[in-house]
Amino acid sequence: YKSMCANEYLDIAFSACCQNGGLNSYATNLCKFDVERTTYTTAQSRCHSETAGASDTCDWFGIDTWSNACSSLWLEDGWHWTNQNCVVKMKVNADGMVALVHEPNLLANYIVDPRVSQGNPNFFRVSWDSHTFPNANDFCANNACQRVDDECFCNININENQVFSSFPTNADDVLSQLHLGAVNPEIMGSYSLVADNGEVEVWRKDGDDDYYTKDTIIAVHYRGKKTYLKNMVSTIEVDGAPEYSFRNPPHHLNIAV
């Protein structure tokens, strides 16, 4: 069996429920349709409400993939939620390139998925603020990170902050500061248009007290089409050495799916 971390707010794993949540338990998958993936909260809620006894997500040893509600196709080889903690770190090489490292709380006979294990070679470039990064010459951010050979293994913090607090000057101002795409708010049905000067639109999420929050969507006309952007910047910083940071790069393919 393999294990790794996953974003609990995304629909990316199958459910797994155990009676009494005991160690080395066999779990049961609860699904509504074939190959249904859920968030962690949905998986946990089903364990509580749709099984007899004190069923919950658990640190399971194996899983029963049979279900009378949906096919077991792909379930055995797919990812299932557990209730165990998992830490996401990064390692930085001598060129400032970064690789993700997952440290899940493992049962015996489990391994970390090789794509995110400590020895994985999957480095990618990031744009470091101030063009500096932890390296062996500065003792891996003055020992904020752990040195392993010529690489620095770092704990990280993810900071998500609002960008605009008033109407942007123009489309160029928006495009230079916002880098996270958003869904057309008209499709979602939970947003209202609050400002529009013909070049820039501001959409407020229904229920928000302020026009400008991290959930605000700003639309601009770019290269002949309307582009929707989230009013937020996401930054990765080294835990214990926040002077080492970079804008959280886009991630288009979730390895858990």
C-alpha positions, 0 to 999 in steps of 0.5 A: 500500500502507498500513502500520501497527503491530500487536500481535504477540501477537494473531491479526490478520494474514496471514503473508508469507514471503520467500526470503532476506528480500531487499528488494523481495521478493515474499512468499507467504502460508501458511495452514491455512484460508480467511482465517486470521490468526495471531500474528507468532510463528506466521507466522514459525515457518511461514516457517522450517518450511514453506518451502524455503530460507532463508525468513523474514518480511521487508520485502516489496514485494508478495505472492502471494495464491494458495494451494493450501491456502486461498482468496485471498479478502480476502488482497490487501486484508488486513494481512500481517506484516513483520519491520520495527520500528514505533513507537506514539506518541500526540499530545495536543491542547490539551484533553488528548484523545489520538490514536494515531500509528503510525510504521512503517519504510516502504518506498518507495510505502507510506503510513501508514494514515490512521487512525493517521497524524500528521495523523489527527483521531481523538482520544478522551478519557482520564482523566489522573492528577492532571488534568494533561497535556502541552501547549504552555504547559509546552513539551510536558512540558518538551520530553519531547514534540515540539510540532507547532502546538498538539499534543504528539507523545509517545513512550510507555511501557506499564506493566502491574502486579499490583494485589492481592497478598492476598485482596481485602476485598470485591467493591467493593474489586475493582471499584474497582481492577480494570478489565480483563475476563477470560474465565471461567477454567473455560472455559480449563481452565488455572486453579484456584480457590484462594479463595472467600468467597461474594462474591469468587473468586480463580483462579490460573493453573496453573504460577504459584508465587504465588496473586496475579500479573498473570495471576490472575483475580478473580471477583465478583458484580456486577449479578446476574451473575458478573464476571471481572476480571484482576488487573492495571492497565495504565498509559500514561505519557509517555516522559521525563515519567512524571508524565504518565500515565493508565489504558490505556483499553479498546479494543474494535475492533482496526483491523487486523481 
